[in-house]
Every structure is written in C-alpha cells, then in structure tokens.
Amino acid sequence: MVKEELIARSPVRAFMRAIDGGLRPGEIGVIASPSGLGKTSVLVQIALDKLLQGQKVIHVSFTQQADYVLAWYDDIFDELTQTEALENKRDVRDEIIKNRVLMQFNQESVTQDQVLRSLKALICEGGFKAEALIVDGYAFSPASGERLEKVRAFAKEAGLVVWYSCNVKGDAPYNAEGVPLVMEAYAGLAAALVVLDPQDDCIALRLLKNRAVYHPACPPLRLDPGTLLLLE
C-alpha cells in the first residue's frame, strides 16, 4: 500500500468529516476524558495524519518526557503501517520525522507568554512553518479561559490548528451538557470538543460540540481498547 492510500483509508478521515473536514487555522479542538483512556493516542493519530500529508507538526508536552512521546509516535506508526501494509515503511518514517518538532515544558515553572514566544521563535525565526500544534498534558483550570483565548489568537496569526488533551477528574466531572466542568466557563472557545467514553468492547468518541452546535449528528467513532487506534 502506498502512503496516499493509507491517508485516504485512515479512520482520521471519518473523524475529520464529523467536524466538517477538520479544524481551520485559528481553531482549537479538545479531547477530554479521565486518565488512561487514549487522549494522547488520539492526538498522535491526528498528528501522524498531518505528517503523512506532508504538513509540519509541533507537539508540546507538559507532562511526558520526550522519549515517552517519541514512543507513542513509533508505536502508533507501527500499528498503522502493520495493519495497512505500507510500502517503504522506513523511508516514510524518515520523511515524516523531519516535519515534527517536540517541545517540553513544565507548567509550574514557565509562563504561557514564554511558551508562545518559544513557538513564535520556532515558526518565524527558525523557519518551521507548522500547520498543526498538538498540546498534551496541559492542566486546565476554571481560570484557563484567558490563556486559551491567547492561544487561539496566536494560532490564527500563525495559521495553526490546535488540538489539546484535557484530563477530567472526580466522580461527576461533566455538566448536564457533557462539558468538562474544568472548562465549562470557556467551552465556547473550542471549535470541537470530544469526550472519550469507555464502553464494554471499545472506547467511544463522543463529539460533544462542533462549532456552535452541541451534540451534533455524526457517525459513531471509537478506539480499539487494545491498540488505542481509531476505528470507524
């Protein structure tokens, strides 16, 4: 199988169709769930889909060491190419790695302005014109709305789509609409909001919000509980 066919057959296509073809530059998407359900896996699959299309991706981690993040990319790439029998697997891997930059920050010791300055330096001064920004492990709080607004403004200026993971905690972490309580006050800043919901035989991806529409009609999406790969 050639790379183009892998892109066309990727379950990420169905995911993007559910949000009208995907995020647009300046828009933010959020994948929310308790720990261990596959948020990072979904983010990495979105990133790999971009990379396979020749786009550049910046992956920012606030919790995981670089080696751990790299392992996610390697494992999911191997799973995808094993399932689809990709030709020239090693060449494709070498090609897409050139278009990915990993950045790691400690949220407690760095300000958001410092993070944005680092991203701007990479994109503008470093000449790494990325199309997508993946942000994993950021600790949302009820006061994060202003920070998310700054990221959205930066993304619009830089021409980026942005995907976050959001960890939810507690016995009742969602409101009546299904929005994570931790971001209830500013959920409107997210163009797409997805909640991972464990089922008996899979992990369902529930599209809670698509732009201004809550609970939109969309095809069922799920994760394989073993590989954490997206399924249609």
Buried (B, 14 or more C-beta within 10 A) or exposed (E): EEBEEBBEEBBBBBBBEBBBEBBBBBBBBBBBBEEEBBBBBBBBBBBBBBBBBEBBBBBBBBBBEEEEBBEBBEBBBEBBBEEBEBEEBEEBBEBBEEBBBBBBBEEEEEEBEEBBEBBBEBBEEEEBEBBBBBBBBBEBEEEBBEBBEBBBEBBBEBEBBBBBBBBBEEEEBBEEEBBBBBBEEBBEBBBBBBBBBBEEEBBEBBBBBBBEEBEBEBEEBBBBBEBBBBBE
